[in-house]
Amino acid sequence: MFDLPVVTAEEKQIYSKFRKFLLKDGYIMIQFSIYSRICKNSDDVTKHINRIRQNLPDKGNIRLLQVTEKQYQDMMLLCGSKVTEEDISIENMIVFE
């Protein structure tokens, strides 16, 4: 989850660069500024935490939250309508090793 300033043109560019990094690194957008990715084990989690640290913008906040597959699977959408991206599930994902 991240909250980056987007007032100036430079801040918007930094936001865009960070978002593109996340997408290139295999994250999917759950909501605006909330992205997730599957990690196969704790070493993989550590690797991706370090990759995010290497790409941290100077301003703003980034929060990391680790959840199990079961916790992610039990997530509920309580309002609004479901969009195509939300049909992506753990069962439909392939992990390449």
C-alpha positions as CSV (number, residue, x, y, z in Angstrom):
1,M,0.0,0.0,0.0
2,F,1.4,3.4,-0.8
3,D,0.5,7.0,-0.5
4,L,2.8,9.2,-2.6
5,P,2.4,13.0,-3.3
6,V,1.2,13.9,-6.8
7,V,0.9,17.7,-6.7
8,T,3.8,18.7,-8.9
9,A,4.8,17.3,-12.3
10,E,7.9,15.8,-10.7
11,E,5.9,14.0,-8.0
12,K,3.5,12.6,-10.6
13,Q,6.5,11.3,-12.5
14,I,8.0,9.6,-9.4
15,Y,4.6,8.1,-8.6
16,S,4.3,6.7,-12.1
17,K,7.9,5.3,-12.0
18,F,7.1,3.5,-8.7
19,R,3.8,2.1,-10.0
20,K,5.5,0.9,-13.2
21,F,8.2,-0.8,-11.0
22,L,5.5,-2.6,-9.1
23,L,3.7,-3.8,-12.3
24,K,7.0,-4.9,-13.9
25,D,7.9,-6.8,-10.6
26,G,4.7,-8.9,-10.9
27,Y,2.3,-7.0,-8.6
28,I,-1.4,-6.6,-9.5
29,M,-3.5,-3.6,-8.5
30,I,-6.2,-4.5,-6.0
31,Q,-7.3,-0.9,-5.5
32,F,-5.8,2.5,-6.3
33,S,-2.4,2.5,-4.5
34,I,-2.9,-1.1,-3.2
35,Y,-1.0,-3.8,-5.0
36,S,-0.3,-7.4,-4.2
37,R,1.8,-10.3,-5.4
38,I,2.2,-13.9,-4.5
39,C,5.5,-15.0,-2.9
40,K,6.2,-18.7,-2.7
41,N,8.1,-18.7,0.6
42,S,9.7,-16.4,3.2
43,D,12.9,-16.0,1.2
44,D,10.8,-14.7,-1.7
45,V,9.1,-12.3,0.6
46,T,12.4,-11.0,1.8
47,K,13.7,-10.6,-1.7
48,H,10.7,-8.5,-2.7
49,I,10.9,-6.4,0.4
50,N,14.5,-5.6,-0.5
51,R,13.5,-4.8,-4.1
52,I,10.9,-2.3,-2.8
53,R,13.4,-0.8,-0.5
54,Q,15.8,-0.3,-3.5
55,N,13.0,1.5,-5.3
56,L,11.6,3.7,-2.5
57,P,10.6,7.2,-3.5
58,D,12.0,9.9,-1.3
59,K,8.6,11.2,-0.2
60,G,5.4,9.5,0.8
61,N,4.6,6.3,2.7
62,I,4.7,2.7,1.7
63,R,3.3,-0.1,3.9
64,L,3.9,-3.8,3.5
65,L,1.5,-6.4,4.8
66,Q,2.1,-10.1,4.5
67,V,-1.0,-12.4,4.4
68,T,-1.3,-16.1,3.9
69,E,-3.0,-17.6,0.8
70,K,-6.0,-18.5,3.0
71,Q,-6.3,-15.0,4.3
72,Y,-6.1,-13.6,0.8
73,Q,-8.6,-16.1,-0.5
74,D,-11.1,-15.1,2.3
75,M,-11.0,-11.4,1.3
76,M,-14.4,-9.9,0.8
77,L,-15.5,-7.1,-1.4
78,L,-18.2,-5.3,0.6
79,C,-19.4,-2.4,-1.7
80,G,-19.4,-1.5,-5.3
81,S,-19.3,-3.8,-8.2
82,K,-16.6,-6.4,-9.1
83,V,-14.3,-5.6,-12.0
84,T,-12.5,-8.0,-14.2
85,E,-9.1,-7.7,-12.4
86,E,-10.8,-9.0,-9.2
87,D,-11.6,-12.3,-10.9
88,I,-7.9,-13.2,-10.7
89,S,-7.5,-15.8,-7.9
90,I,-4.8,-17.9,-6.4
91,E,-6.1,-20.9,-8.3
92,N,-5.7,-19.1,-11.6
93,M,-2.1,-18.0,-10.9
94,I,1.0,-19.9,-12.1
95,V,4.2,-19.7,-10.1
96,F,7.4,-20.0,-12.1
97,E,10.4,-21.2,-10.3
